[in-house]
Amino acid sequence: MARMIRTCMRVAAVLLVSAPMWADILKLKDGRDYEGKIVEQNEKEVKIKTPMGAMTFKREDILEIIAQKSLVDLMDERLLALNPSAPPQYLEAGKWCLEEAKQEGVGLRLINLAMALDPKLYADGQLYLGDYYYGKKNDRRKAAQCYQSALI
């Protein structure tokens, strides 16, 4: 079981490298918004790194700076808080990864891990996966397999 948990954490770490890291939002007075990571700021200017490159703006042109945690930070917090003696946490973290973080590989592994840690969660996990495959992925064959497994 510990091996499965370590494997799940390794996969999560690899997938997090590819996750978008942008979290801060810079709102300008002219209505434009830039999402990125604030890398430097002083009383005159703010430099933000965006997918388009680094950009510098004068403080007088900025309406608001919204500092947020990045997806990587949020996922790190959730994964580090998981407790093997509380399998429902794994199920909830897996659902979050699928719905919010859009990290399918990590989400599916966490849900499968929750079901392995606590067989009582098997039906709930399979029903959720069935809904996920049917609604989000439009894969009726996989959804049917999950629904059928939940009944066993």
C-alpha positions as CSV (number, residue, x, y, z in Angstrom):
1,M,0.0,0.0,0.0
2,A,2.8,2.4,0.8
3,R,4.3,1.7,-2.6
4,M,1.0,2.6,-4.3
5,I,0.9,5.9,-2.3
6,R,4.5,6.7,-3.3
7,T,3.8,6.0,-7.0
8,C,0.7,8.2,-6.9
9,M,2.8,11.1,-5.4
10,R,5.5,10.6,-8.0
11,V,2.9,10.8,-10.8
12,A,1.4,13.9,-9.2
13,A,4.8,15.6,-9.1
14,V,5.5,14.8,-12.7
15,L,2.0,16.1,-13.8
16,L,2.4,19.2,-11.7
17,V,5.4,20.2,-13.8
18,S,3.1,20.5,-16.8
19,A,0.4,22.4,-14.9
20,P,-0.1,26.1,-15.6
21,M,1.6,28.1,-12.9
22,W,0.1,31.5,-13.5
23,A,-1.9,32.8,-10.6
24,D,-1.6,36.6,-10.2
25,I,-3.9,38.9,-12.0
26,L,-2.9,42.4,-13.0
27,K,-5.9,44.7,-13.8
28,L,-5.1,47.8,-15.7
29,K,-7.2,51.0,-15.6
30,D,-7.8,50.8,-19.4
31,G,-9.7,47.5,-18.8
32,R,-7.0,45.0,-19.8
33,D,-6.2,42.1,-17.5
34,Y,-3.0,40.1,-17.5
35,E,-2.6,36.7,-15.8
36,G,0.8,35.6,-14.8
37,K,3.3,35.6,-12.0
38,I,4.5,38.9,-10.4
39,V,8.3,38.6,-10.5
40,E,9.3,42.1,-9.4
41,Q,7.6,45.2,-8.1
42,N,8.6,48.5,-6.5
43,E,6.8,51.8,-5.8
44,K,7.0,52.8,-9.5
45,E,6.6,49.5,-11.6
46,V,5.3,46.0,-11.5
47,K,6.8,43.3,-13.7
48,I,4.7,40.2,-14.5
49,K,5.7,37.1,-16.3
50,T,2.9,35.8,-18.6
51,P,2.7,33.1,-21.2
52,M,3.5,35.9,-23.7
53,G,6.7,36.9,-21.9
54,A,7.6,39.4,-19.2
55,M,5.8,42.7,-19.2
56,T,6.4,45.8,-17.0
57,F,3.7,48.3,-16.1
58,K,3.7,51.6,-14.3
59,R,2.0,51.6,-11.0
60,E,-0.2,54.6,-12.1
61,D,-1.7,52.4,-14.9
62,I,-2.6,49.6,-12.5
63,L,-6.1,49.4,-11.1
64,E,-5.7,46.3,-9.0
65,I,-3.3,43.4,-8.3
66,I,-4.9,40.1,-7.3
67,A,-2.4,37.7,-5.8
68,Q,-3.6,34.1,-5.9
69,K,-2.1,30.7,-5.2
70,S,-1.1,28.9,-8.4
71,L,-2.6,25.6,-9.4
72,V,0.6,24.0,-8.4
73,D,0.5,25.5,-4.9
74,L,-3.1,24.4,-4.4
75,M,-2.4,20.9,-5.6
76,D,0.7,20.6,-3.4
77,E,-1.4,21.6,-0.4
78,R,-4.0,19.0,-1.1
79,L,-1.6,16.2,-1.8
80,L,0.6,16.9,1.2
81,A,-2.5,17.0,3.5
82,L,-3.6,13.5,2.5
83,N,-3.7,11.0,5.3
84,P,-3.5,7.3,4.4
85,S,-5.8,6.5,7.4
86,A,-8.5,8.8,5.9
87,P,-9.3,7.3,2.4
88,P,-12.2,9.7,1.8
89,Q,-9.7,12.5,1.5
90,Y,-8.1,10.7,-1.5
91,L,-11.5,10.4,-3.1
92,E,-12.3,14.1,-2.6
93,A,-8.8,15.1,-3.8
94,G,-9.2,12.9,-6.9
95,K,-12.5,14.6,-7.7
96,W,-10.9,18.0,-7.2
97,C,-8.1,17.1,-9.6
98,L,-10.6,16.0,-12.2
99,E,-13.0,18.9,-11.9
100,E,-10.9,21.9,-10.9
101,A,-7.3,21.2,-11.7
102,K,-8.0,19.3,-14.9
103,Q,-5.3,16.8,-14.0
104,E,-7.0,13.6,-15.1
105,G,-4.0,11.2,-14.5
106,V,-3.6,12.4,-10.9
107,G,-7.4,12.4,-10.2
108,L,-7.9,8.9,-11.5
109,R,-5.0,7.6,-9.5
110,L,-6.2,9.2,-6.3
111,I,-9.8,7.9,-6.8
112,N,-8.4,4.4,-7.4
113,L,-6.1,4.7,-4.4
114,A,-9.1,5.7,-2.2
115,M,-11.0,2.6,-3.4
116,A,-8.0,0.4,-2.7
117,L,-7.5,1.9,0.8
118,D,-11.1,1.5,1.8
119,P,-13.3,-1.0,-0.1
120,K,-16.4,0.7,1.2
121,L,-15.6,3.6,-1.1
122,Y,-15.6,1.4,-4.2
123,A,-19.2,2.0,-5.2
124,D,-19.0,5.7,-4.6
125,G,-15.7,5.9,-6.6
126,Q,-17.1,3.9,-9.5
127,L,-20.3,5.9,-9.6
128,Y,-18.4,9.1,-9.7
129,L,-16.1,7.8,-12.4
130,G,-19.1,6.6,-14.4
131,D,-20.6,10.2,-14.2
132,Y,-17.2,11.6,-15.1
133,Y,-16.8,9.4,-18.2
134,Y,-20.4,9.8,-19.3
135,G,-20.7,13.6,-18.7
136,K,-17.3,15.1,-19.2
137,K,-15.6,12.6,-21.6
138,N,-18.7,11.4,-23.4
139,D,-17.3,7.9,-23.2
140,R,-20.3,5.7,-22.7
141,R,-18.4,2.4,-22.8
142,K,-16.1,3.4,-19.9
143,A,-19.1,4.9,-18.1
144,A,-21.1,1.7,-18.4
145,Q,-18.1,-0.3,-17.1
146,C,-17.9,1.9,-14.1
147,Y,-21.6,1.8,-13.4
148,Q,-21.6,-2.0,-13.8
149,S,-18.6,-2.3,-11.4
150,A,-20.4,-0.2,-8.8
151,L,-23.2,-2.7,-8.7
152,I,-21.0,-5.7,-8.0
